[in-house]
Amino acid sequence: MKLLSVNLGRPKAVPYTDQPEGVTGIDKQPVDGPVRVAAPGPKGVGASGLAGDAVCETRHHGGDDQAVYAMAREDLDEWEGVLGRTLPNGSFGENLTTAGIDLSGALIGERWGIGAEVVLEVTSGRIPCRTFQGHLGEKGWVRRFTQRGAPGAYLRVVRPGEVRAGDAIRRVHRPDHEVTVALQFRAVTTERTLLPRLLAAADALHPEALAKARQYETKYGADLGA
């Protein structure tokens, strides 16, 4: 398992974002050399976990539980075949493009060591938005991305440090439950009856997904998710 590239974005004015100033940092490009990774602070206050990277719409993106976004090169390759176009590393707005990791099968709360210092923890899958669709320029992109169910992974920073392209990635913790990124994504998008199953991941889960799971269980009963 390896880190193929570290991708950073700068603020860019575009016509397809709801961000109040009309700017986005979704256009991420691979960079050379080490990049500092650290917890950025709570959502709405903190932005990206990577130094030099812009997250402009902090109402919905960034913060400690979405500090880093990873996408597998293997998933980008599959989308290249579907879309009939080249998708360089960073094309989906991901900070980390990985190789050799099944991100959809990663468990919520799973931890990765990257390089000599950094430890990251998986929190959720990425929910597609209007800005993502505008950036890709693909009609019906939000629906298509959601239907495929391979959203990449958001991660929180457990131990800060520096990462760079070529760093080895190793699993340093794998929790004792079966809540994968793919399951979490389906539960909060297309199959809400799965929400009670997310509770097995407990506080490792993204707080917004955890709140939805608890609300559903309270309203309908946990047995509906079995």
N, C-alpha and C positions, 0 to 999 in steps of 0.2 A: 504494500500500500504506500502510495507516494503523493506528495503535493506537486502537481504539475506547474501551477502558476499561482501567484498572488496578484489580485486584480483590484485596482483602486479607481474611483471615479471622482471627477471634479464637478461642481455645479454647472449646469447647462440649461439655458432657457429653451423650452419646448412648448408646443401647443397642446400637448396631450396629458398634462398633469393637472390635478386639482390643488396642488401645493399653492398657497396664497401668492407667492412671488413668481409662480410659473416656472420654477427651476427643479431639476432632478439630478441626482448623482448616479442614476442607473447605468449609464454608459461606462462600464468598468473596463480598464485596460491593464494587461499584465505589466508588472514592473520588475526591474532588476534590483538585486540587493535585498537586505533584510528589512522587514516591516515590523514595527512594534504593535503588539496586540495586548489590549487591556480592557477591563470592564468599563463601559462608557458612562454608566449611570442609569437611572430609571427611565423607562419609556416616557416620551414626552419631554424629557430633559436631555438625556444622553442620546448620542447619535450612533456612529459606527464604532466598532471595537478596534478598527485598524487605523493607525496614525496616517493622516494624509488622505483618508477616504471620506467622501461626502455622503451623508444621508440628509436630504433636504426636507422630507415630509416626516417629521418626527412624531406626528400624531398617530401614524400607523406603522412606522418602520423604525428600526434601531432600538437602542436601549439594551439593558443587561441581558434580557432573555432572547434578543435577536441581534446580538452583538456582531455575529459573523454568519455569513450565508455561504454554504458549500454546495457545489453542483458536481456530479460525476461526469468525467469526460465521456464515459460510456453512454450516459443519457443524452449528452449533446450529440454524439455520433448517431444515435438512433433518430433523433429529431432531424439531423441533416438529411437522412434518407427519406423521411416523411415530407419535409419541406422542400427538398431539392435545392438546398443552398448551403453554403459554408457557414459554420458557427464557430468562430474562434473562441478560445478561452475568455471568459468574462462576458460572453454574449447574453447570458440570462441575468446579468447584473450580480453574478456571484463574486464573492471575495476570494474564495478558494476553489480552484478547479482540481479535482482529485482523480486518481487512477487506482483501480483495484479495490474500491469500496462500494458495496451495495448500499447506497444511501437510503433507498426505500425500505430495506430490511434492517437498517440500524434501529436499535432500541432507544426509546426515550430514556434519558439518563445515562446512556452509554458515554464513556469518556475516551477521548483520543489524546495521546501525546504526540506532539508535532515538533520535530527538531529536538533541541536539547532542553528546552524550557517550558514551552506552552502546553497547557492541558485545557481542552475544550469539552463541553458537555452538550449532547444533543437535547433540544427542547421541543422541536416541532417541525412540521413541513411548512413550506412557503405558500401562502395564499396568493394567487395571481390577482393583479389589479389592472385598472385602466392604463396606468403608466407603463406597466410591463407590456401590455398589448400594443400601445403606441410605439414603444421602443422597438419591438419586433416587427411592427408593420404587417402583422398577419391577421386577416379577417377572422373573427370568432376565436381569437387566441385564448381568452380567459376560459371559455368553455372547453376548447380542445385540450389545453394544459390540465384542466381539472379532471376531465374524463380519463386521461392517461394515468393519472394518479402517481406520478413519479416527481414529486415537487422539490427534490433537494432537501437540505436540512439546515435549519437555524441552530446556532450553538451559542451558549453562554461561556464566558471566560472563567475557568476555575483557577488557573495559574497563568499570570501574564508572562510575556517574554517576546522574543523575536522569531519570526518565521520567514522562510524564503523558498523560492521554487527549488525543487529537488529534495526538500526535506522528507525524511521517512515519516510515515504516519503509523502509529501502533495503538491498538486498543489496550487501555490500561484498566478499564472497568467495564463489565457487562452485567447489568442488573438482572435480578431473578424475576422477570415477568415477560410477557409476550406482546407488549405494546410497541409496535414498530412505528416508524415515521409514516409508512403507507396507511396503517390502520388509523392513526391519529388524523391524518389528512382526510381520509374518507369520512370519518366520524364528524368532522366539523364542516364538511362540504356537502357530500351527496348521500350519506347514510347515517342520519342522526341517531338511529336506534343503536348504533355502536358506541355512543357516547359513554354509557356507564362502564364499558370495558376499559376506558382510559384511566379510570380511577386507580387501577393497579400500579400505574406509574407514579402516583402520588405527587409530591412536591417537585419532582424532577420535570414534570410536564410544564409547558408554557402556562403561566397563570391564567390567561384568557381561555385557553382550552380546558383547564382544570375547572374554572368557574362554570363553563357551559356544561361539562360533564356532571357536576354537582347539581346544577339547576335541573337538568333532565332527570337525574335519578330522583330528586325530590318530587318532581311533578308526576313522573310516570312509574317509578319503581325500578330498581336495578334488574329485576328479572326480565324486563323487556330487552335488555342488551345481551342476554345469554345466548 
